[in-house]
Amino acid sequence: MNRCIVGALLLQTIVLISFPLIIVAAPEIAEPITFFVTSDSHFEFIQNLDRNDRNKLTLERMNALPGTLWPEKLGGGKISNPKGVLALGDLIDDGDRRDETAGQWRNFEKHFGLDGKDGLLKFPVFEGWGNHDGPPIGKEKFGFSVQAQIKARNIMRKNAGRISNIADNGLHYSWDWNEVHFIQANLYPADKQHVKVRYSLPWHDPQGALSFVKEDLKKNVGKSGRPVVVMSHCGVDTDWWNPEDWADFYNALKPYNVIGFFYGHSGTGLKKWKPDGEERLLDCINTGQTEKGFFVVEVSSKKMRLAYHIKKDPKALENIVWEWKFLMEKAITSGK
């Protein structure tokens, strides 16, 4: 069978395998939680401002979606209010450009806001940085640091009780929605760029993300068996996050009930992945670009369902028609 056809069938398949196989009881999720996921908004300030307009239409659709219906193939029923929106990097287009970066960031803040009350978006946002968002704090050339802004926002999130754990560098963070644990690993979950890779440092420095993931899981999940969602900008298809590091990341997750790894950067779709020699597959959800659409996700005690809500014509600025793509449902097996 043609490989493209096989891939398309796999993307639409209802998935029922959990990573990893768990054998002791985990806490029941008191009630289903809903959240939205997007990435690569690439807000502009001087050029290509039509991208901002398309982002705006997507956020307006997020605001309007609760109360509408899930696809029948995923069981139908009303979409609940999301607990928040995950924004997985490349928030702006130029992370260290004279006279542009600060303006691009203001456009991100104006649209996404922080807490669901101070921007166009009506739900709290939980962002991480991507490779377009600039270098580590203090390495910028033109006096404005996106990562410094994220660090300050994390303090506000922590003070408001929306997140519970922040890395020592103020950037990586985690939180709980009901019994589900979430980890924001930012650029990609490694500690530093692999010795075999020398690509555009310092912009591509992950700054201790894997150590944070390991320590956070040990401290805040442990042997509870409760569901875990991990997110970053890059996924296991990015050559400057080395495959040896992908395996280290997999091994860090292996003892835990990780129900999904969400990321952006390289496109949109669903895939299953594991290092050579491993048995269990990790569900990887590539979340696409904000101007095109976003994933809707619901997690209950028994299952996770999700689908990509996409504009039929991604370039349209009026008379928008929305449709569903990349439907997925998987059982959640509990325990350790």
C-alpha positions in Angstrom: 0.0 0.0 0.0 1.2 3.5 -0.8 3.1 4.9 2.3 1.2 8.2 2.1 -2.1 6.3 2.3 -0.9 4.2 5.2 0.2 7.4 7.0 -3.2 9.0 6.5 -4.9 6.0 7.8 -2.7 5.9 10.9 -3.4 9.5 11.6 -7.1 8.9 11.6 -7.0 5.7 13.6 -8.7 5.5 17.0 -5.7 4.7 19.3 -6.1 2.5 22.3 -2.5 1.8 23.4 -1.1 3.5 26.5 2.6 4.5 27.3 3.8 2.8 29.4 1.9 -0.3 30.5 0.8 0.4 34.1 -0.3 -2.3 36.6 -1.3 -0.6 39.9 -4.3 1.6 40.5 -4.0 5.4 39.9 -6.3 8.0 41.4 -9.6 8.6 39.6 -9.9 11.9 37.7 -12.8 13.6 39.5 -14.2 15.1 36.3 -13.0 15.3 32.7 -10.6 18.1 32.0 -10.5 20.0 28.7 -7.6 22.0 27.3 -6.5 23.5 24.0 -3.0 23.2 22.4 -1.4 25.4 19.7 2.1 26.5 18.7 4.1 28.6 16.3 2.0 31.8 16.4 5.0 33.8 15.1 3.5 37.1 15.9 4.8 40.0 13.7 5.2 43.7 14.3 6.3 45.4 11.0 5.9 42.9 8.1 3.5 40.0 7.4 0.8 41.5 9.7 -1.8 39.3 8.0 -0.4 36.5 10.2 -1.5 38.4 13.3 -5.0 38.7 11.8 -5.2 34.9 11.2 -4.0 34.3 14.7 -6.7 36.6 16.0 -9.4 34.6 14.2 -8.1 31.4 15.7 -8.2 32.8 19.3 -11.7 34.1 18.7 -12.6 30.6 17.6 -11.1 29.2 20.8 -13.3 31.6 22.8 -16.4 30.5 21.0 -15.8 26.7 20.9 -17.1 25.7 24.3 -20.6 24.4 24.1 -20.2 23.2 20.5 -20.0 19.5 19.7 -17.1 17.0 19.6 -17.0 15.0 16.3 -19.4 12.1 16.4 -16.4 9.7 15.7 -15.1 10.7 19.1 -18.4 10.2 20.9 -20.0 13.6 20.4 -21.2 15.7 23.3 -20.5 19.3 24.2 -16.9 20.6 24.4 -16.3 22.0 27.9 -14.6 25.2 28.9 -10.9 24.6 28.7 -8.8 24.9 31.8 -6.2 26.7 29.7 -4.3 26.9 26.4 -0.9 25.4 25.9 1.2 27.6 23.6 4.3 25.6 22.5 6.9 28.0 21.3 7.8 30.3 18.4 5.4 32.7 20.1 7.0 35.5 18.0 8.9 35.5 14.7 12.1 37.4 15.6 13.4 36.8 19.1 16.3 39.3 18.9 15.8 41.9 16.2 16.3 45.6 16.6 13.0 47.6 16.8 10.9 44.5 16.2 11.1 41.9 19.0 9.5 44.0 21.8 6.6 44.9 19.4 6.1 41.3 18.4 6.0 40.3 22.1 3.4 43.0 22.8 1.3 41.5 20.0 1.6 38.1 21.6 0.5 39.5 25.0 -2.3 41.5 23.5 -3.8 38.4 21.9 -2.9 35.5 24.3 -2.9 37.5 27.5 -1.9 35.6 30.6 -4.8 34.8 32.8 -7.9 34.8 30.5 -8.8 38.4 31.6 -6.1 40.6 30.1 -6.0 39.7 26.4 -8.2 38.5 23.6 -8.0 34.9 24.7 -10.6 34.1 27.4 -8.6 31.3 29.1 -5.3 31.2 30.9 -2.3 30.5 28.7 0.8 28.4 29.5 3.5 29.2 27.0 7.1 28.0 26.4 9.7 29.4 24.2 10.8 28.1 20.8 13.8 28.6 18.5 12.4 31.8 17.1 11.9 33.3 20.5 15.5 34.4 21.2 18.5 33.4 23.2 18.9 32.8 26.9 18.5 35.8 29.2 21.5 38.1 29.0 22.5 36.8 25.6 20.3 39.1 23.6 21.9 41.8 21.5 19.1 44.4 21.4 17.9 44.8 24.9 14.7 42.7 25.0 14.5 39.1 26.2 11.4 36.9 25.6 12.7 34.4 28.1 12.9 37.1 30.7 9.2 37.9 30.0 8.3 34.2 30.4 10.2 34.0 33.6 8.3 37.0 35.0 5.0 35.5 33.9 5.9 32.3 35.6 6.2 34.1 38.9 2.8 35.6 38.4 1.4 32.2 37.5 2.9 30.7 40.7 1.6 33.5 42.8 -1.9 33.1 41.4 -1.7 29.3 42.0 -1.9 28.3 38.4 1.4 26.5 38.4 3.1 24.7 41.3 6.7 24.0 40.4 9.3 26.2 38.6 12.9 25.3 37.7 15.7 27.2 39.3 16.2 29.1 36.1 12.6 30.3 36.3 11.7 28.9 32.9 10.6 25.3 33.0 7.5 24.6 35.1 4.7 22.2 36.0 1.2 22.1 37.4 -1.8 19.9 38.0 -5.3 20.0 36.6 -7.3 17.7 38.8 -5.3 14.5 38.8 -3.4 15.1 35.6 0.2 16.5 35.8 1.6 18.8 33.1 5.2 19.7 32.4 6.4 22.6 30.2 9.9 21.8 29.0 10.2 24.7 26.6 12.6 24.4 23.6 13.2 20.6 23.9 13.7 18.3 26.9 17.5 17.9 27.0 19.9 19.6 29.4 22.3 21.0 26.8 22.9 20.7 23.1 24.3 17.3 22.2 28.1 17.0 21.6 27.4 15.9 18.1 25.4 19.0 17.3 26.7 22.5 17.0 23.7 24.4 15.7 23.1 28.1 16.4 24.1 28.3 20.0 23.2 29.9 22.3 19.6 30.1 20.8 19.3 26.4 20.8 20.3 25.8 24.4 17.6 23.8 26.2 18.9 25.0 29.6 18.5 22.0 31.8 15.0 20.9 30.7 15.6 17.2 31.0 16.8 17.4 34.5 13.8 19.4 35.4 11.5 16.8 33.9 13.2 14.0 35.8 13.2 15.8 39.1 9.6 17.1 38.7 8.3 13.6 37.9 10.1 12.0 40.8 8.9 14.7 43.2 5.4 15.4 42.0 4.2 12.1 40.4 6.4 9.4 41.9 4.7 6.0 42.0 1.1 7.4 42.0 0.5 6.2 38.4 -1.5 9.4 37.6 -1.6 10.6 34.0 1.2 12.9 32.8 1.3 15.3 29.8 4.7 16.6 28.7 5.1 19.5 26.2 8.0 21.3 24.4 8.5 23.2 21.2 10.5 20.5 19.3 9.6 16.8 19.0 11.4 13.6 18.0 11.7 14.7 14.4 14.1 17.6 14.9 17.7 16.9 13.9 19.3 19.5 16.2 17.7 17.6 19.2 19.8 14.5 18.7 18.2 11.0 18.6 20.5 9.9 21.5 18.8 12.6 23.5 15.4 11.4 22.3 16.2 8.1 23.9 17.3 9.8 27.2 14.0 11.6 27.2 12.0 8.4 26.6 13.9 6.7 29.4 13.0 9.5 31.8 9.3 9.1 31.0 9.3 5.3 30.9 8.4 4.7 34.6 5.5 7.1 34.4 2.0 7.1 33.0 2.7 9.6 30.2 -0.5 9.9 28.1 0.8 12.3 25.5 3.8 14.4 24.4 2.7 17.6 22.7 5.0 19.7 20.6 5.1 22.1 17.6 7.8 23.3 15.3 7.6 20.8 12.4 4.0 20.5 11.3 0.7 19.0 12.4 -0.4 15.4 13.0 -0.1 12.3 15.2 2.6 9.7 15.5 3.8 6.9 17.7 7.4 6.7 18.6 9.9 4.7 20.6 13.6 4.1 20.5 14.9 1.0 18.9 14.6 -2.0 21.2 11.9 -0.5 23.3 8.4 -2.0 23.4 6.0 0.7 24.4 5.1 3.6 22.1 4.9 7.2 23.1 1.9 9.1 21.6 3.3 12.3 20.0 0.9 15.1 19.0 2.4 17.7 16.7 0.3 20.8 17.2 0.7 22.9 14.0 0.5 26.7 13.7 -1.9 29.0 15.5 -2.9 30.8 12.3 -4.2 27.4 11.0 -5.9 25.9 14.0 -5.5 24.2 17.4 -6.0 20.8 19.1 -8.9 20.2 21.5 -8.1 17.7 24.2 -10.3 16.0 26.9 -8.9 13.7 29.6 -11.2 11.6 31.8 -10.5 8.6 34.1 -10.8 6.1 31.3 -9.6 7.8 28.1 -8.1 10.8 26.3 -9.7 12.1 23.2 -8.4 14.9 21.0 -8.9 16.4 17.5 -7.4 19.2 15.5 -9.8 22.0 14.7 -8.5 23.6 11.5 -9.6 26.3 9.0 -10.6 24.7 5.7 -8.7 27.6 4.0 -5.8 28.5 6.3 -5.2 31.8 4.5 -8.8 33.0 4.7 -9.5 36.2 6.7 -13.3 36.1 6.4 -16.1 33.6 6.0 -14.0 31.0 7.9 -15.1 27.4 7.6 -13.8 25.1 10.4 -13.4 21.3 10.2 -11.9 18.5 12.3 -8.8 16.5 11.5 -6.4 14.0 13.2 -9.0 12.4 15.5 -7.6 10.3 18.3 -8.9 8.4 21.2 -7.0 6.2 23.6 -7.7 4.3 26.8 -5.9 5.5 29.9 -4.4 2.6 31.9 -3.6 3.5 35.4 -0.8 2.6 37.8 2.8 1.7 37.8 
